[in-house]
Amino acid sequence: MKLSERSKVIKPSVTLALAAKAQAMRAQGIDLVNFTAGEPDFDTPQRIKDAAVEALRKGMTKYTDVRGIEPLRQAVTEKYLKEFGLRYSKDEVLISCGGKHALYNIFQALIDPGDEVIIPSPYWVSYSDMALLAGGVPRLIRTIEQNGFRITPEELEGAMTSKTRAFVLNSPGNPTGAAYSHDELTALSRVLEQHECLILSDDIYEKIIYDGFRFHSIVALNPKLRERTIIFNSVSKSYAMTGWRIGYALGPAAAISAAAKIQSQSTSNATSFAQVAAIEALAGPQDEVQQMVNEFQKRRELIVKRLHAMPGITCLNPQGAFYVFPNVSSLLGKEAGGKKLASAGDVVEYFLTEARVLAVPGEDFGSTENIRISYATSLQEIEKGCERIAAAIRKIG
């Protein structure tokens, strides 16, 4: 069968593939420590589930407006007014089937063949493939651990060309957990002021931050960028609602309308009763969010401490999200399990076969020297997994 060219230029989601592999191994009775999960291991708060059940009881089982029900779009605008002082109308909000879907719609609506999309690397695996699917050209800008995996204003300026159409901002970021401070984000915004490109701001981990770090919206810091910025967010991470598939985009009405047209020809509306649950998530009490973040911080402190104690491993202490991105370059070129470790992928494979610990290779995030470990699991699993990794490293020749 002949496949489309676009299907050949992208790769399947490695994180979803590894999650399926972990599930299959556990089904076989294998004692596996799974560090791949890109989702909180907490249950959705009961008040949110109750809102969905009540919506079902009331017959909320039909199609909705493609853009999302008006009360949810209103709840999104009220969130951004309350938290950031940003005023959006409900016509500047699109509700989609998760944050990934919102991003995909915008890429399809705003990127033309040949348009360059600046993506700081390491990056979330889907950014580059979404650009490719729209005919765009990913322009990856490598960041380094010494700079906290953050792009500098000079690097951003140097990446700009006459073909630059968009800049992707992800703070806190996946896979590194790196986040931009007030001053760092302001400095980037000054560069962006001088160029007529779009800013695609993926804020999905905005509430999962540590050590008193404060999340800032680039639009709030620099209102001049408002008409060129699309903000992406969802209820998935902050409210442990990954399976509910509710995300959203905020931005200029013309961009949102174009993305809604794309969505109308693919999925139509996001799930009706899940939209009602999302209203409760955004507008209801926020106590559970902070409780979850407090637990994540304990886990982060433990896993960073354990990784730092492993010979040759370095690891940035992340400001947000629930991932660490340890550098394993000191292991490359060595013999382990009868095989030379030539790549981060080889290291991940060795940890799986030798230690029964599953992580994600850094190559899929744009790094050949790192692996991604999610600490969205219990302290007990983190202890067990780190002990297994440390034992496996001791066996490397």
N, C-alpha and C positions, 0 to 999 in steps of 0.2 A: 504494500500500500504506500502511495506517495504521501509524505507528510509535508505540511506547510513549512516554509523557511523559518518563520518566526518560532515554531516549536523546536527547531534545531539549535537556535542561538541561546536558549535559556536552559537552566538546569533545574531539576526538581528541588523542592525545599529540603535541605539536608537535615534541618532540625526536626521536621515532621517525620522524615524517613527514619532517623535515629530513635525518635520516640516510639515509632511502630516496632522497631527492632527490639527495644527494651521491653515493650509489652509482650512480644512474642517469646523472648528469652525467659521472662518471668513465668509465662504460661507453661513453659517446659520445666519449671521448678528450679531454675537457676537463681542462686542468691546473688542478685545484681544490685549494685549501687548506681542509681541513675542520676547523673548530673547534667542531663540535657534539657530538662523541662524549662520551657519558656513561659510558664504560667505559675501563679501562686498555688501553693498546695493547701490553702485554706478553703473552706466552704463559702459559698455565697451567703452573705448575711440573711438571716431569716426574714427580716422585714421586706427585703427585696423579693425573695421567693413568694412571700405572702401576697405581695402586690401583683405578681404574675398570676397566681392562682385566682385571686379575686377578679382579675381581668378576664380570665377564662370563664369563670362563673357567669360573668356579665355578657358573654358572647363575643369577646374581642378576638375573633378567629377569622376575620375577613381581610381582604386587601386594604391597605391604607394608601394615602398619598405617597407617591414614589419618594418624595423628599423626606418623609417621616411625618408622624402625627404632630399636629401643631403644638400640643402641650409639651412634648419632648423638645422640639426645636426651641420653644420658649424657655424651657428649663436650662438648655445649653446657653442661651443668651444671658440669662440671669446669673448663671455660674460665672461667666467671664466678666460681667459687670461687677459682681460682688468681689471676686478674687483679684481682678486686674484693672478694674475701672475701664474696661473696653466695652464699647457699645456696638452691638450687632443687632440687626433685625432678623426675624425668623426666616426671611427670604435669603439670608446670607449663611444659612445652615443647611447641610445635607446629612441626613441620617443614613448610614450604610450598614452592610453586613460585616461589621468589624472595622478596626482602624486600617487594616491592610486593604480592604475593599475601597475605603474612602481614598486612600493614596492611589490605588490603581485607577479609579475613576478620573482623578485629577490628572494623572500622567496621560491618560488617553485623551482627555479633553484639551490639554494645554501644550503637549509636546508634539512637535512635528519631526519628520525624518531629517536627520542631520543636526538637530538641536543638541547642544552639549548640556549635560547635567553634572554639576560639580558635586561630588560625594566624598566627604572626608573618610579616609580609611584608617582603621577597621570600620566596617559599616554593617548595618543589618542586611542580611543576605538578599532581601527582596528588592532593595532600592535599584541596584544595577539592572536586574532582570526586568523590572517594571519599565525602566528607561528604554531598554532594548525592545520590549514588546510594543512600545509606542514609536519605534523607529529612531529613538534618540541615541546619543553617544555618551555613555558614562565616562566622566573625567575624574578619575580617582586621585585624590590628594593624600598621600601617606602622612599620617601623624605618628609621633614617636612617644614612647613611654616617658621619656625625660620631660616632655611637655604635657604630661598627663593625658595623652591621646587627644589633645585639643588642637584644632587648626588655629594658626596665628593670623592676624590681619595681613601680614606680609605674604603668607602662603595663599590666602584667599585672593588677594590682589593679583598675585602672579599667575593664578589659575584662570583669571578672567580673559576671555577672547571675544571676538566679534560674534562668535557662534553660541556664546553662553546664554542659555535660556532659563536655567534654574539652579539654585543652590539648595542642597538638602541639609537641614539642621536637625540634629537629634540630640537632645539634652534633657535629662540624663540619657546616655546612649546605650544601645545594645550593639556589640557585646562587652564593652569595656566598663560601663558604669560611670564614665567620665561625664562631668557636667560643667557648664560655663557659668562663671560668676557674673555679677552685675557689670563689673568693669570690662571683663573679657567679651561679654555679649554686646556691650555698648560699642567697643572698639570694632567688632565685626560689622555692626550695623552702620558705622561710619563709612566703611568700605562699600557696603551694599548700596548706600545712598548714591554713590557715584556711578552706579551701573544699573541699567534698566532690566535686570533679570528678576525672575520670580524667586520668592523665598518659600520653601516648603518646610514648615516647622512641625516636626513630629514630636509632640509633647506627651506621648503616652505614659512615660514614667514620671510625670511631673510631681506626683504625690509621694513617690517612693524615694525619699532623700534622707540623708543622715547627718549627724553631728551639727545640727543647727543650720545646715546649708539651706539657702533660700532659692527656690525656683523663680526664674524671671521669664516673662514673655517678651520676645524681641519686639513685638508690636507695641507693647506698653512702654518699653524703654525708648523706642524711636517711632512715634506715630507717623512719621513721613513714609514709613514702609508699609502702612496698612493696606493700601490699594494694590500692593504687589505680593502680599503675604497670604498664604493659605495655611491655617492651623489645623493639625490633625490630632485627634484624641479618641479615647474610647473608655468604656467602663470595664474593659477586660482585666487590666492589671490592678487598678486601684481598688476595685470592688470584688476581685476574685470571680469574674464573670466571663472568662474566656469562651466558654461554650455557648453563651447567649448570643454572641455575634452581633454586638451593637457598637458601632463606632461612628464618628462624625467628622465633618470638615466645616470650617468657618472661613469665609473669605469674601471677596468682592462678589456681588450678586451675579454678574455675568459669568464668572468662573464656576460658581456653584450651580447656576442654571445649566451650563454646558455639561458639567459632571453628572447632573441629574438626568440629562438626556441619555448619556452613556448608560447610566444605571437602569433607565427605563427599558433598555433593550437587552439587558442581561438578567439581573435578578428581580427587577421591580423593587417593591418595598422590602425593608428589613422586617423580620418577624414581628407581627402585631403585638402580641402580649409581652414579648421581650422588650419592646419599646416602652411599655407601661412600667415594667420593672426598672428600666433605666431612669425613668423620671424619679422613682423612689430613691435610686442610688444617688443621683445628683442633688436632689432637693431635700432628702431626709437627713437624719443625724449622721455625722461623720466619725463617730467614735471608733467604729470597727477599723476604719482605714488606719488610724494612728496605732491601734493595737497591733495590726498586722505589720506596720513599718517597724515598730519597736522590736518585734520578734525577728524580722529580717535583719535588723542592725546587730542583734546578738549573734546571728548566724554569720553575718559578714565578718565580725570581729574574730570569730572562731576560725573560719576558713582561711582568712588572710594570715592569721598567726601560724596556723599549721603549714601553710604553703611556704611562708618565709623560713620555716625551720627545715625545709627540705633542701638538701645540697644542690646548688646550681640553679634553683628556681627563684625568679623574681616575680613580684606581683604588685601592681598598682592597687592602692586602697581606694575603692570606688566611692564616689559621692552619692550615687543613686543606683536605681534598678536593683536587680538581684542576681548579678553575674560578676564573676571575676575572670580576668583574662591573663593568666600566668604565662610568663615567657619560659619556653622549654628549649631554647636554642642550645643550651649547654649539653643537652642530651643528644642532639643531632650529630650523626657521624659515628655514634657508638654502637656496639653490638648488644642486642637484647633478644632473648628468646630465639637465638640462632639466626637473627636477621639484623641487618644494618638499619638503624633509624635514620632515614633520609629526609623525612618530612614530619611536620606536626601531625599529619594523618597517620603516619607510622607510629608515632608516640601514642596517639589515641587507640590505635589497634592493639598495641602492646599492653596498655593499661586494661583493655577489655579482656584480652586472652589471659594475661598473667594475674591481674588483680580483680577481675570481674567488676570493673568500674567503667562506666560509659560517660565520656565527655564529647565535645564537638570540636573537630579540627579547625584551626584558625584560618586555613586556606579559604574556606567558604565565606569568611568575613574580610578577606583581603590581607591576611597576615600569614606568613610562612613560618613564624617563630612562636606562635602562641596557640593555646587551646582555650575554649570557653567552658567554664564550669558554672552551672546554675546552683545557687544555694537556696532554691525554693523547695527545700526539703528539711527534715527535722535535724536538730542538733545531733541526735544519735546517728543518723545516716551520714552526716558530715564527718563526724568522728571516725566512723567505720570506713568511709571512703578514703579519707585522708591517710588513715593508717595503712590501708591497702596500697595506695599510691606510693607512700614512703617506702614500704617494703619492696615494691616493684622496682623503685629507683635504686635501692641498695643492691639489686641483682644485676644492674647494668654494668657491663664491662668497659 
